[in-house]
Amino acid sequence: VFPTIFNEFHQQVEPLQTIETDHDDMIHDAQLDFYGRRLATCSTDKTVKIFDVVDGKKELIETLRGHDGPVWQVSWADPRVGPFLASCSADHSVIIWREDETGWIRVHRHENKDAGSTFSHSWAWFETLSLPLLTAICIFINFDLVNVIAWAPYTEEQPQLAIGTSQGFIALLTLEETSWQYSTIAPPDMPAHINGVLGLSWAPPPVTLDGKAPKQIASCGCDNQVHVFEYSTGENGGIEWRHAFTLPEKHTDWVRDVAWAPQVGLANAVVATCGQDNSVFIYTNTTTGEWVAEELKDIPDDTPVWRVSWSLAGNVLAVSCGSAEGQVKLFKQSLDGSWNCIKTIENS
């Protein structure tokens, strides 16, 4: 698999470079850092690779090893929080890596303490399965994978990483002084999504005069729903999490991903979702507080939609389709408020 980096300028989108990663198996995720200078990839081969991609470079900086199973996802922290990279795996674990003067080091490994049954068998057989199929199998055998991770964007606070699992609960790893502390948003006895969490996305940092607006995270999963949880400082000074609301249920199958749009110049909060049902919805929070959904057109027929991702300005949405052509479609909002496809990129 060859990750391709694209550059967007107005409505012209052209590939910048294609990178040979030398992974020994399927790549599950590829993420650029905040500045777009480094690329992290992860694979079924149990490794995470970091590349320098500035000015057309394709230099492998480091190969990170530490997981015992396929690595599903990587996530960069905001550099103002710290030089952190997180990875999650089918081996129940989340690893937090930090860059120092000697390179990348592992600073914390979290084993999912609420995981169900475990296997004494080799990972060799399970590594041949895709994440959707493996998630479905784990639903029936009470085997809890870490499916998804997402760093909080709130730079005025301590680093905080959200974790979503195949058994539906959501947890947090928070750096307090020198140790990473574990807590839950939606615990195992009150799962956020029956049969598994597939996507997490933090809301942009709130802009308020008193700084007391609740911070929010959206989750999606195998129950066809999208939930929003929020936390704020309680009367005793502690942090209190609660389920805030559920977006209007539009999907008829698993919701694969959710992405909260950056609110740079946007008047209202906007959330995008995509699913196994071949659909993409954009939810807009109106001035009355109601969430209104618009379904995007021009999505390939009879194929799941895997990922949605916003540009930094929040005005362009990238949609990764599960078609044989490997299509990525870019959508932009027109002056009349409708969303239109401005570019289709196919795997060449």
N, C-alpha and C positions, 0 to 999 in steps of 0.2 A: 504494500500500500504506500502511496506517495502523497503526503499532505501537500496541498497547494495553497499558497498565500496570495490573496487578492488585494488590489488597491481600488478604492472607490473615490471618484471625483465627479461630482454632479451625477450624471447618469451614465458615465463611461466606466465600465468595470473590466479590467484586464488582469490576467494572472501575472504576478510578479516573479514567482519562482516555484519550482517543484523540487522537493527534497527527498532524496533517498535516505531512509532512516536506518537501514540495516537491522531492523527488527526481524526476529526469526519467525514471527507469526502475525496474526491479524492485529492491526492497530484499532484500538477502541476509542481513543480520544486524542485530540491535538489542540493545545491552547497557547495563544500568544500572551506574553506578560503585559502589564499595564502600558508600557511604552512601545510595544510591538517590536522589541529588539531580540527577544528570546522566545523560542518555541519549545514547549514540553509535549512529549508524546508518551503514550503508554500502550501496552500490548499484552496479548495472551502469553507472551514469552516471559512474563513476570517482571519486566523491567520498565523503568521510566528513563527516557533520554531527553537531554536538554541541548538545544542547538542555538548558536549565535547566528541570527539571520539579518543583521544590520548590513545595509548597502550591498545586498545580493549575496552575502556570505551564506555558506551552508556548513558551518563548522560545528562538529559534535564537541560540546564542552565536557559532558559527563554522562555516564550511564549509572543510574541509581538502582541498586538491588537491595531487597529486604522483604519483599512479599513472597509468599509461598504458593500463590495462585494467580490466575489472570488478573491484570490491573485494569479496572473498568474506566477510571476517570482521574484526571488531574485538575488542580485548581490553584491559581496564583493568588496570593494575598495582595491587597493594595500596598505598594511600597512604603506608604506613610505609616502603615501598621508594622511592617517588618519584612525582611527578605525571606518570606516563607513560601513553600510550595507544598501542597498536600496531595496525597494519592490514596485511592481506596481500591480494595481487592475482594475477590471471591473467597479469600481465606479468612474472612471476618474482620480484617484489620484496616485501620487508617494509619498512615504514616505521615508525620509532619517533618519536612526537611527545611534546613536553614542554610543559607550561604554565608560563609565567613571567608577570611583571608586564605584559608587552605582549600576552599572548594565547598561542595555541598555535603552536609553531615545530617544524620538522622537525629532529631532532638526529641522525638516522642513517637511511640508506637502504641496505638490504642487497639486492644482486642475487644470485640463486641461482647460485653459481659452479659447481655440479654439474649445472645444467640441461642437457638434451639439445639437440635441434634447435631452431632458432628460425625465425620466419617474417618475411619481408619484407613480407607482405601487411598491409593495414589490419586493425585489430581489429573493424571494423564487422560482419563476418560472424560472428565468434566471440562477439560480445556478445549475439547472439540466442539462444545456447545456454544451457541450464541447467548448473549445476556438475556433476551426475551425467553428463550426456551429454558435456560437454566433457572430463571426466576419462576417460571411456571412449575417446574419440577420441585423447586424448593417450597412452594406454597403447600404442596401435599405432604412433604416429608419433614416439615418444621425445621428447615435448615436456613438460617438467616444470613443473607449476604448484605454487605454494605454496597448499595447501588449507586449512591450519589453523594457528593459533597459540595459545599459552597461557603466561601469566606464572607463574613459580614463586611459591608462597606463603610462601617461607622468608625472613622479614623481617630475620633477623639476618645475612644474606649480601648480596652485591651483586646488583643486578637481573639477572634471567635470564629469557630468553624462549625457549620451545621452538617449533620449526617442523616441520610435517609436510608432505610433498610427494606429488604424484601418482605419483612413481616409487618411493615406499615408504621413503625414508630420513627420519630424524629428526635435526635439528641444534639447536644452541643459539647464541643471541647473549647474551653476558655483558658487563656494563659493568665494565671493569677500569680503575680510576682515571678517565681521561677519554676512553677509546676503547672501542668495542664489539668484542669478540673473537668469532670464529666457531669452533665446534667441533662434533663429531658425536657422537650417541648410537648411531645405527644408520647407518653410512655407505653410499654408493651401491653398493659391492661386497658389502654384507651388509644388504640392505633389511629393515626391520622387517615390511613387508607387501608381498607381491607385488602389483603393479598399483595401489598407492597407499595412503597414510594418510588416513583420513577424520575421525579424532577423536583428541584428546589431553586428558588430565586428570591433573594432579598430585595425589599423595596429600597429605592434610592434614599439617602439620608434626608430626613425631613428638614425643611427650612421654616423655622418658627422663631418668634422673638424671644420666647422663654426657653426654647430648647427642650420642651417637655412632651412633644408629640410622640405617640407610641411608635416604636420601630416594628416593622412587619416583615414576615417571610411567607411566600406563597409555596404551596406544595401540590403535586399532582401524582396520580397513581393508577393502579389497576381497577379502581372502583368507578372510573369514568368521571371523577370529580376533581375540582380545584379548590383547595381550602386556603384561607389566609389566617395566620396566627400573629398575634401581636404581644409585645411586652412593653412595660413601662415601670417606672419606679413607684412602688406602693407606699402606703402611709408609714410603714416601718423602715423605709429606705431600701428594702429588698426588691429584686426583680421578679415580677409576676407575669407568667405567660398565660394566655387564654386563647381559645378559638374565637376569632373575630367574626368571620362570615365565610360563606361558600359562594363562589361565583355561579351565575346561572348555568345549570347543567345543559350543555349543548352537545358534548361528545357522546357517541353511542358505543364507544369501545375505549380501551386503555388510553389515558392521556400520557403521551410519551415525554413531553417537556413543557416547561412553563418559563417565561422570561418577562421580568418587570422592566419596562422601558426607563432609561435614564430621563430625568425630568429637566433637561437642559432646554429651556424655552418652551416646554409643553405646559399648557394651561391645566390639564387634567392628568390624573394617574392613568397609565395604559399598561395592560398586561396581555401578552401573546401566549397562546397555547397551541399544541399540535398533537395529533393522535393516530392511533392504529386505524381509525375509521376514515382515513384519507381526507382529513379536514384540518384547517387552521382557523382559529378565531382570534380576533383582537377585541379585548374588553376595554371600554372606556368608562371611567367614573365621571358621571355628569355632575353639574352644579347642584342637583337635587340629592346627590349621594347614591343614585342608582347606577348599577353597572350594566352597560348596554353592549351586547356582543354583535360583531360583524364577521361573517364568514368570508374568507378570501377566496377569490375565484382563480382559475388558471392553475390549479393543482393537478398533477397527473392522476389519471383514474386508476382505481384498484391497486393502490400502493400506500403503505403506511408513511406517515411523515415523522421523521426521527427527531429533529432538533429545530429550535428557533433561537435566533440571536440578533440583538439590536446593535446598530452602530453606536458610537460613543455619544453622538448628538441625539439619539433616540428617534431619528426621522426615517431610517431605513431598516427594514426587517429582512434578515436572511433566513430562508426556509430550506432545510435539507430534506430532500425527498428520497424515499426508498426505492426509486425506480432503477431499472437495469442500467440506465444511462448515468446514474449517479448525479442527478440534477440538484443544483442549488439555485433557488429563485430569490430575487431581490424585489421587495415591495416598498413602495413609497406612497405617502398620503398626498392626494391632490388637493387643490384649493377648495373643492366642494366637499371635502371630508372623506371621500372614498379612497380605498387602497388599491393601487394598481401595480401589476408586475412591470418592472422597468428593465429587467435583465434576466436571462436564463443562462446558467453556466453548466455545461455538461462535461463529464469526465472524458478527456480526449485520449 
